[in-house]
Amino acid sequence: MKRSSKTISVLVLVFSISLISLSVNFANAESVPEWVKNTALWYGEGIISEGEFLNMIKFLIENDVIVLDNVAEPVPQVNDAQVIIPNGNFDVTGAGFYSPLNLEVPVGTTVTWVNDDSVPHNIQSMDEKGKVIQLFNSPPLNTGDRFEFIFEEEGVYNYYCSFHPWRVGLVTVS
């Protein structure tokens, strides 16, 4: 834990120095208050806390001493979602529907079905008329097993369990 804290502190220090170095084109040395220079020094020597140091960096940014370009690199979105096959899903008279029954996700989402039931299930994709299609189809999923599929196109995707055909679900991708 102590080593991790030191590693984070060193990374913050390197990042802060990089920010200041990169912003030389946008700020001059005269505009950096003496207390800021001392704060950076004291942080490097371990005299002040990381919070105090970060507050100083925040002050510099808010007061345009350090001007950051507003060009943001796109951050890859990790889209993951789950559908749970709850215990009791096999019982035709039970209320063990898929959870959620209609999963709504953005394009590119990996959906994972998790079998929490005490009996095997499978996931079979089907068209709007209820006919099985070869889009996403799982092998039998025992208790605790998972099945994943990445939805790369918008649409409404129907599925069901061929062992328990009264259990149907939807994935809506937009």
N, C-alpha and C positions, 0 to 999 in steps of 0.2 A: 504494500500500500504506500509506504514512504517512498520507495523507488518510483512508483507510478506518479506520485505527486511531483517529484523532482523532474521526471521526464516531461510532464505536462508544463511545468514551470519553464523548463528550458525551451520547449517548443513555443510557448507564448512569448518568451523573450526574443527568440529568433524571428518569429512572425512580426512582432512589434518593431524590431530593428529593420526588418525587410520593408514594412509599411513606411517607416520613416525614410528609409533609403530611397524607395520608389517614389516618394512624394517630394523629393528634393526639387524636381521641376516645378512643383506647385507651391512650394513654401520656401522661405529663406530662413537662414539661421537666426536672424534678428527677431523673427516673429515667434520663435520658440521661447516661452518664458523660462527663466532660470529654474523655477520650482519644478518644471517638467523635466529638465535635464537632471536635476537632483533626484527626482522620483525614479527615473530610469536607472540611475546609478545605484540608489538605495535598494531597488528591487533586485538588481543584479547581484548585490552583496547580501541579499536575504534580510535586509533590515525592515522592509515593509512587506505587507501581504500582497498576494496576487490580486485580491479585490481592489486594493488601493491603486495598484498599478493599472488594472483594467479601467478603473474610473478615470485615470489620467489619460489613457488612450481615448476613452469616450469623450472627454473634454476636448481633446485635440481635434477630433473629427467633428464634433458639434460646433466648434468655433472656427472651422475652416482653416486650422493650422495645418492639418493633414487633409488633403482633398483626394478622395478616392474616385477613380473613374467609375461611372455607373454602368460599366459593361459587365454584365454577369454571364458567366459561362452557364450553359444549360445544365441543370442537375438532372441526371437520369432518375426518373421516377420508378420506384419499386412498387409495383402494384400487385399485392397479394390479397386474396380473399378466401374464405373457407365456407363450405357447406357442411353442416354436421348431419349425419344420419343418426338420430337419437335412439336410445334404447327403447324398444317397443315398436319400432318402425315396421316390423314385420306383421304386426297384428292388424288385420283388416278392420277391426272394430275400435282400435286404439286411436289416439290423437298424436301419434309419433311422426308427424310430417317432417320433411326436410327443414332444416333451420339455417338460413331463411328459405322460405318457400319460393320466393322470387328474389334472387340475388341480382342487384344492379351494380355494374362495374364499368369503368372506362376501358376503351380499347387497350390491349396490351397486358391485361391483368391475367395473372396465373391464378386459377381457381383450384383449390384443393378440397376434395370431398374426403371426409374423415368418418369412418364407420365406428360409431360408439354403441352400436347395437350388439346384442349377444348372439346374433346369427349373421351369416354372410349376406352381402348385398353386392350389386354391381351397378354401374352407371352406363346407360345406353342412350345415345343421342337419337332423337327422332324428329321427323319433319312435322309440319303443322297438322298433318292428317294422322299422326300417331305411328307412322311406319319407321322402323329402325333404319338409321342411315349411318354410314361409316365416317362420322366426323370425330367424335370422341366416345370411346367405348372402353370400359375398364374390364379387367379380369375380375373374378370373384374377390371381394374385399372382406377378409375376416375381421373380427373385432380388433380395432386399433390400426388397421391398414388404411393407406391413403392412396388417392389417385389424383393426378394433376393434369390440367389442360390449360393452354394459353389461348385466350380469345383475342384474335388479331383483327377481327372485323366486327363492325356494328351489326346488331340484329337481336332477335329474340330466339334463344336456343332452348328447346324442350328436351327433357330427359326423363327417364324412369328407371326403375329396377325391374329387370325381367323376371326375377324370382318373386317379386311382390308388385305386380303391374298396377296395382291401385295407388302406388306411391309415385307421383309425378312431381317434377319441379321445373323451374325456369331460371335461365341466366339471361338478363337483359344487358346488352353491351351497347354503350353510346359513346 
